[in-house]
């Protein structure tokens, strides 16, 4: 219902969520708001081939992802980038613009297959922290570790 919006996306959103005007009131009290909104991503991807608004949403998401990767990647040396997570099941509608953005922002980074998913990565980070062998760059704004007090 916004100016410049997409009638097709509005119709797709109203199928699972009901009338758009009621959506803010229904979502606000929910603690799972991010998950509910994320559940609509496949509908956006499905419309991307024929809807410039849906395509723009995915291009903007790709731009944000690439900006985040660039923010944490070293400017020099060997840099590797992997894609992992459920959003990449959306396919080319997201992956192609993301690859373009990564090439623009991180041309020196080599794309490699992910060694696992987000859960495996979290477990690996926790394991390396416990062994004091974590090799990720030390930046408190990117990784904040709380050490329990002993005694």
Contact map, one row per residue, 1 for C-alpha under 8 A:
1110111001000000000100000000000000000000000000000000000000000000000000000000000000000000000000000000000000000000000000000000000000000000000000000000000
1111100000000000000000000000000000000000000000000000000000000000000000000000000000000000000000000000000000000000000000000000000000000000000000000000000
1111100000000000000000000000000000000000000000000000000000000000000000000000000000000000000000000000000000000000000000000000000000000000000000000000000
0111110000000000000000000000000000000000000000000000000000000000000000000000000000000000000000000000000000000000000000000000000000000000000000000000000
1111111000000000000000000000000000000000000000000000100000000000000000000000000000000000000000000000000000000000000000000000000000000000000000000000000
1001111111000000000000000000000000000000000000000010110000000000000000000000000000000000000000000000000000000000000000000000000000000000000000000000000
1000111111100000000000000000000000000000000000000000000000000000000000000000000000000000000000000000000000000000000000000000000000000000000000000000000
0000011111110000000000000000000000000000000000100010000000000000000000000000000000000000000000000000000000000000000000000000000000000000000000000000000
0000011111111000000000000000000000000000001100100000010000000000000000000000000000000000000000000000000000000000000000000000000000000000000000000000000
1000011111111100000100000000000000000000000000000000000000000000000000000000000000000000000000000000000000000000000000000000000000000000000000000000000
0000001111111110000000000000000000000000000000000000000000000000000000000000000000000000000000000000000000000000000000000000000000000000000000000000000
0000000111111111000000000000000000000000001000000000000000000000000000000000000000000000000000000000000000000000000000000000000000000000000000000000000
0000000011111111110100000000000000000001000000000000000000000000000000000000000000000000000000000000000000000000000000000000000000000000000000000000000
0000000001111111111100000000000000000000000000000000000000000000000000000000000000000000000000000000000000000000000000000000000000000000000000000000000
0000000000111111110000000000000000000000000000000000000000000000000000000000000000000000000000000000000000000000000000000000000000000000000000000000000
0000000000011111110000000000000000000000000000000000000000000000000000000000000000000000000000000000000000000000000000000000000000000000000000000000000
0000000000001111111100100000000000000000000000000000000000000000000000000000000000000000000000000000000000000000000000000000000000000000000000000000000
0000000000001111111101100000000000000000000000000000000000000000000000000000000000000000000000000000000000000000000000000000000000000000000000000000000
0000000000000100111111100000000000000000000000000000000000000000000000000000000000000000000000000000000000000000000000000000000000000000000000000000000
1000000001001100111111110000000000000000000000000000000000000000000000000000000000000000000000000000000000000000000000000000000000000000000000000000000
0000000000000000001111110000000000000000000000000000000000000000000000000000000000000000000000000000000000000000000000000000000000000000000000000000000
0000000000000000011111111100000000000000000000000000000000000000000000000000000000000000000000000000000000000000000000000000000000000000000000000000000
0000000000000000111111111110000000000000000000000000000000000000000000000000000000000000000000000000000000000000000000000000000000000000000000000000000
0000000000000000000111111111000000000000000000000000000000000000000000000000000000000000000000000000000000000000000000000000000000000000000000000000000
0000000000000000000001111111100000000000000000000000000000000000000000000000000000000000000000000000000000000000000000000000000000000000000000000000000
0000000000000000000001111111110000000000000000000000000000000000000000000000000000000000000000000000000000000000000000000000000000000000000000000000000
0000000000000000000000111111110010000000000000000000000000000000000000000000000000000000000000000000000000000000000000000000000000000000000000000000000
0000000000000000000000011111110010000000000000000000000000000000000000000000000000000000000000000000000000000000000000000000000000000000000000000000000
0000000000000000000000001111111000000000000000000000000000000000000000000000000000000000000000000000000000000000000000000000000000000000000000000000000
0000000000000000000000000111111110000000000000000000000000000000000000000000000000000000000000000000000000000000000000000000000000000000000000000000000
0000000000000000000000000000111110000000000000000000000000000000000000000000000000000000000000000000000000000000000000000000000000000000000000000000000
0000000000000000000000000000011111110000000000000000000000000000000000000000000000000000000000000000000000000000000000000000000000000000000000000000000
0000000000000000000000000011011111111000000000000000000000000000000000000000000000000000000000000000000000000000000000000000000000000000000000000000000
0000000000000000000000000000000111111100000000000000000000000000000000000000000000000000000000000000000000000000000000000000000000000000000000000000000
0000000000000000000000000000000111111110000000000000000000000000000000000000000000000000000000000000000000000000000000000000000000000000000000000000000
0000000000000000000000000000000111111111000000000000000000000000000000000000000000000000000000000000000000000000000000000000000000000000000000000000000
0000000000000000000000000000000011111111100000000000000000000000000000000000000000000000000000000000000000000000000000000000000000000000000000000000000
0000000000000000000000000000000001111111100000000000000000000000000000000000000000000000000000000000000000000000000000000000000000000000000000000000000
0000000000000000000000000000000000111111110000000000000000000000000000000000000000000000000000000000000000000000000000000000000000000000000000000000000
0000000000001000000000000000000000011111111100000000000000000000000000000000000000000000000000000000000000000000000000000000000000000000000000000000000
0000000000000000000000000000000000001111111110000000000000000000000000000000000000000010010000000000000000000000000000000000000000000000000000000000000
0000000000000000000000000000000000000011111111000000000000000000000000000000000000000000010000000000000000000000000000000000000000000000000000000000000
0000000010010000000000000000000000000001111111100000000000000000000000000000000000000000000000000000000000000000000000000000000000000000000000000000000
0000000010000000000000000000000000000001111111110000011011000000000000000000000000000000000000000000000000000000000000000000000000000000000000000000000
0000000000000000000000000000000000000000111111111000011001000000000000000000000000000000010011000000000000000000000000000000000000000000000000000000000
0000000000000000000000000000000000000000011111111000000000000000000000000000000000000000000000000000000000000000000000000000000000000000000000000000000
0000000110000000000000000000000000000000001111111110011000000000000000000000000000000000000000000000000000000000000000000000000000000000000000000000000
0000000000000000000000000000000000000000000111111111111001000000000000000000000000000000000010000000000000000000000000000000000000000000000000000000000
0000000000000000000000000000000000000000000011111111001000000000000000000000000000000000000010000000000000000000000000000000000000000000000000000000000
0000000000000000000000000000000000000000000000111111000000000000000000000000000000000000000000000000000000000000000000000000000000000000000000000000000
0000010100000000000000000000000000000000000000111111111000000000000000000000000000000000000000000000000000000000000000000000000000000000000000000000000
0000000000000000000000000000000000000000000000011111111100000000000000000000000000000000000000000000000000000000000000000000000000000000000000000000000
0000110000000000000000000000000000000000000000010011111110000000000000000000000000000000000000000000000000000000000000000000000000000000000000000000000
0000010010000000000000000000000000000000000110110011111111000000000000000000000000000000000000000000000000000000000000000000000000000000000000000000000
0000000000000000000000000000000000000000000110111011111111100000000000000000000000000000000010000000000000000000000000000000000000000000000000000000000
0000000000000000000000000000000000000000000000000001111111110000000000000000000000000000000000000000000000000000000000000000000000000000000000000000000
0000000000000000000000000000000000000000000100000000111111111000000000000000000000000000000000000000000000000000000000000000000000000000000000000000000
0000000000000000000000000000000000000000000110010000011111111100000000000000000000000000000011001000000000000000000000000000000000000000000000000000000
0000000000000000000000000000000000000000000000000000001111111110000000000000000000000000000001001100000000000000000000000000000000000000000000000000000
0000000000000000000000000000000000000000000000000000000111111111000000000000000000000000000000000000000000000000000000000000000000000000000000000000000
0000000000000000000000000000000000000000000000000000000011111111100000000000000000000000000001000000000000000000000000000000000000000000000000000000000
0000000000000000000000000000000000000000000000000000000001111111110000000000000000000000000001101100100000000000000000000000000000000000000000000000000
0000000000000000000000000000000000000000000000000000000000111111111000000000000000000000000000001100100000000000000000000000000000000000000000000000000
0000000000000000000000000000000000000000000000000000000000011111111100000000000000000000000000000000000000000000000000000000000000000000000000000000000
0000000000000000000000000000000000000000000000000000000000001111111110000000000000000000000000000100000000000000000000000000000000000000000000000000000
0000000000000000000000000000000000000000000000000000000000000111111111000000000000000000000000000100110010000000000000000000000000000000000000000000000
0000000000000000000000000000000000000000000000000000000000000011111111100000000000000000000000000000000010000000000000000000000000000000000000000000000
0000000000000000000000000000000000000000000000000000000000000001111111110000000000000000000000000000000000000000000000000000000000000000000000000000000
0000000000000000000000000000000000000000000000000000000000000000111111111000000010000000000000000000000000000000000000000000000000000000000000000000000
0000000000000000000000000000000000000000000000000000000000000000011111111000000000000000000000000000010011000000000000000000000000000000000000000000000
0000000000000000000000000000000000000000000000000000000000000000001111111000000000000000000000000000000000000000000000000000000000000000000000000000000
0000000000000000000000000000000000000000000000000000000000000000000111111100000000000000000000000000000000000000000000000000000000000000000001000000000
0000000000000000000000000000000000000000000000000000000000000000000011111110001000000000000000000000000000000000000000000000000000000000000000000000000
0000000000000000000000000000000000000000000000000000000000000000000000011111101000000000000000000000000000000000000000000000000000000000000000000000000
0000000000000000000000000000000000000000000000000000000000000000000000001111100000000000000000000000000000000000000000000000000000000000000000000000000
0000000000000000000000000000000000000000000000000000000000000000000000000111111000000000000000000000000000000000000000000000000000000000000000000000000
0000000000000000000000000000000000000000000000000000000000000000000000000111111000000000000000000000000000000000000000000000000000000000000000000000000
0000000000000000000000000000000000000000000000000000000000000000000000000001111100000000000000000000000000011100000000000000000000000000000000000000000
0000000000000000000000000000000000000000000000000000000000000000000000001101111110000000000000000000000000011100000000000000000000000000000000000000000
0000000000000000000000000000000000000000000000000000000000000000000000000000011111000000000000000000000000001111000000000000000000000000000000000000000
0000000000000000000000000000000000000000000000000000000000000000000010000000001111100000000000000000000000001111000000000000000000000000000000000000000
0000000000000000000000000000000000000000000000000000000000000000000000000000000111110000000000000000000000000011110000000000000000000000000000000000000
0000000000000000000000000000000000000000000000000000000000000000000000000000000011111001000000000000000000000000110000000000000000000000000000000000000
0000000000000000000000000000000000000000000000000000000000000000000000000000000001111101000000000000000000000000010111000000000000000000000000000000000
0000000000000000000000000000000000000000000000000000000000000000000000000000000000111111100000000000000000000000000011000000000000000000000000000000000
0000000000000000000000000000000000000000000000000000000000000000000000000000000000011111110000000000000000000000000000000000000000000000000000000000000
0000000000000000000000000000000000000000100000000000000000000000000000000000000000001111110000000000000000000000000000000000000000000000000000000000000
0000000000000000000000000000000000000000000000000000000000000000000000000000000000111111111001100000000000000000000000000000000000000000000000000000000
0000000000000000000000000000000000000000000000000000000000000000000000000000000000001111111000000000000000000000000000000000000000000000000000000000000
0000000000000000000000000000000000000000110010000000000000000000000000000000000000000111111111100000000000000000000000000000000000000000000000000000000
0000000000000000000000000000000000000000000000000000000000000000000000000000000000000001111111100000000000000000000000000000000000000000000000000000000
0000000000000000000000000000000000000000000000000000000000000000000000000000000000000000011111111000000000000000000000000000000000000000000000000000000
0000000000000000000000000000000000000000000010011000001001000000000000000000000000000000011111111000000000000000000000000000000000000000000000000000000
0000000000000000000000000000000000000000000010000000000001101100000000000000000000000001011111111100000000000000000000000000000000000000000000000000000
0000000000000000000000000000000000000000000000000000000000000100000000000000000000000001011111111110000000000000000000000000000000000000000000000000000
0000000000000000000000000000000000000000000000000000000000000000000000000000000000000000000111111111000000000000000000000000000000000000000000000000000
0000000000000000000000000000000000000000000000000000000001100110000000000000000000000000000111111111100000000000000000000000000000000000000000000000000
0000000000000000000000000000000000000000000000000000000000100110110000000000000000000000000001111111110000000000000000000000000000000000000000000000000
0000000000000000000000000000000000000000000000000000000000000000000000000000000000000000000000111111111000000000000000000000000000000000000000000000000
0000000000000000000000000000000000000000000000000000000000000000000000000000000000000000000000011111111100000000000000000000000000000000000000000000000
0000000000000000000000000000000000000000000000000000000000000110010000000000000000000000000000001111111110000000000000000000000000000000000000000000000
0000000000000000000000000000000000000000000000000000000000000000010001000000000000000000000000000111111111100000000000000000000000000000000000000000000
0000000000000000000000000000000000000000000000000000000000000000000000000000000000000000000000000011111111100000000000000000000000000000000000000000000
0000000000000000000000000000000000000000000000000000000000000000000000000000000000000000000000000001111111100000000000000000000000000000000000000000000
0000000000000000000000000000000000000000000000000000000000000000011001000000000000000000000000000000111111100000000000000000000000000000000000000000000
0000000000000000000000000000000000000000000000000000000000000000000001000000000000000000000000000000011111111000000000000000000000000000000000000000000
0000000000000000000000000000000000000000000000000000000000000000000000000000000000000000000000000000011111111000000000000000000000000000000000000000000
0000000000000000000000000000000000000000000000000000000000000000000000000000011000000000000000000000000001111100000000000000000000000000000000000000000
0000000000000000000000000000000000000000000000000000000000000000000000000000011110000000000000000000000001111110000000000000000000000000000000000000000
0000000000000000000000000000000000000000000000000000000000000000000000000000011110000000000000000000000000011111000000000000000000000000000000000000000
0000000000000000000000000000000000000000000000000000000000000000000000000000000111000000000000000000000000001111100000000000000000000000000000000000000
0000000000000000000000000000000000000000000000000000000000000000000000000000000111000000000000000000000000000111110000000000000000000000000000000000000
0000000000000000000000000000000000000000000000000000000000000000000000000000000001100000000000000000000000000011111000000000000000000000000000000000000
0000000000000000000000000000000000000000000000000000000000000000000000000000000001110000000000000000000000000001111110000000000000000000000000000000000
0000000000000000000000000000000000000000000000000000000000000000000000000000000000000000000000000000000000000000111110000000000000000000000000000000000
0000000000000000000000000000000000000000000000000000000000000000000000000000000000010000000000000000000000000000011111111000000000000000000000000000000
0000000000000000000000000000000000000000000000000000000000000000000000000000000000011000000000000000000000000000011111111000000000000000000000000000000
0000000000000000000000000000000000000000000000000000000000000000000000000000000000011000000000000000000000000000000111111100000000000000000000000000000
0000000000000000000000000000000000000000000000000000000000000000000000000000000000000000000000000000000000000000000111111110000000000000000000000000000
0000000000000000000000000000000000000000000000000000000000000000000000000000000000000000000000000000000000000000000111111111000000000000000000000000000
0000000000000000000000000000000000000000000000000000000000000000000000000000000000000000000000000000000000000000000111111111100000000000000000000000000
0000000000000000000000000000000000000000000000000000000000000000000000000000000000000000000000000000000000000000000001111111110000000000000000000000000
0000000000000000000000000000000000000000000000000000000000000000000000000000000000000000000000000000000000000000000000111111111000000000000000000000000
0000000000000000000000000000000000000000000000000000000000000000000000000000000000000000000000000000000000000000000000011111111100000000000000000000000
0000000000000000000000000000000000000000000000000000000000000000000000000000000000000000000000000000000000000000000000001111111110000100000000000000000
0000000000000000000000000000000000000000000000000000000000000000000000000000000000000000000000000000000000000000000000000111111111000000000000000000000
0000000000000000000000000000000000000000000000000000000000000000000000000000000000000000000000000000000000000000000000000011111111100000000000000000000
0000000000000000000000000000000000000000000000000000000000000000000000000000000000000000000000000000000000000000000000000001111111111100000000000000000
0000000000000000000000000000000000000000000000000000000000000000000000000000000000000000000000000000000000000000000000000000111111111100000000000000000
0000000000000000000000000000000000000000000000000000000000000000000000000000000000000000000000000000000000000000000000000000011111111000000000000000000
0000000000000000000000000000000000000000000000000000000000000000000000000000000000000000000000000000000000000000000000000000001111111100000000000000000
0000000000000000000000000000000000000000000000000000000000000000000000000000000000000000000000000000000000000000000000000000000111111100000000000000000
0000000000000000000000000000000000000000000000000000000000000000000000000000000000000000000000000000000000000000000000000000000111111110000000000000000
0000000000000000000000000000000000000000000000000000000000000000000000000000000000000000000000000000000000000000000000000000100110111111000000000000000
0000000000000000000000000000000000000000000000000000000000000000000000000000000000000000000000000000000000000000000000000000000000001111100000000000000
0000000000000000000000000000000000000000000000000000000000000000000000000000000000000000000000000000000000000000000000000000000000000111110000000000000
0000000000000000000000000000000000000000000000000000000000000000000000000000000000000000000000000000000000000000000000000000000000000011111000000000000
0000000000000000000000000000000000000000000000000000000000000000000000000000000000000000000000000000000000000000000000000000000000000001111100100000000
0000000000000000000000000000000000000000000000000000000000000000000000000000000000000000000000000000000000000000000000000000000000000000111111110000000
0000000000000000000000000000000000000000000000000000000000000000000000000000000000000000000000000000000000000000000000000000000000000000011111110000000
0000000000000000000000000000000000000000000000000000000000000000000000000000000000000000000000000000000000000000000000000000000000000000001111110000000
0000000000000000000000000000000000000000000000000000000000000000000000010000000000000000000000000000000000000000000000000000000000000000001111110000000
0000000000000000000000000000000000000000000000000000000000000000000000000000000000000000000000000000000000000000000000000000000000000000011111111000000
0000000000000000000000000000000000000000000000000000000000000000000000000000000000000000000000000000000000000000000000000000000000000000001111111100000
0000000000000000000000000000000000000000000000000000000000000000000000000000000000000000000000000000000000000000000000000000000000000000000000111110000
0000000000000000000000000000000000000000000000000000000000000000000000000000000000000000000000000000000000000000000000000000000000000000000000011111000
0000000000000000000000000000000000000000000000000000000000000000000000000000000000000000000000000000000000000000000000000000000000000000000000001111100
0000000000000000000000000000000000000000000000000000000000000000000000000000000000000000000000000000000000000000000000000000000000000000000000000111110
0000000000000000000000000000000000000000000000000000000000000000000000000000000000000000000000000000000000000000000000000000000000000000000000000011111
0000000000000000000000000000000000000000000000000000000000000000000000000000000000000000000000000000000000000000000000000000000000000000000000000001111
0000000000000000000000000000000000000000000000000000000000000000000000000000000000000000000000000000000000000000000000000000000000000000000000000000111
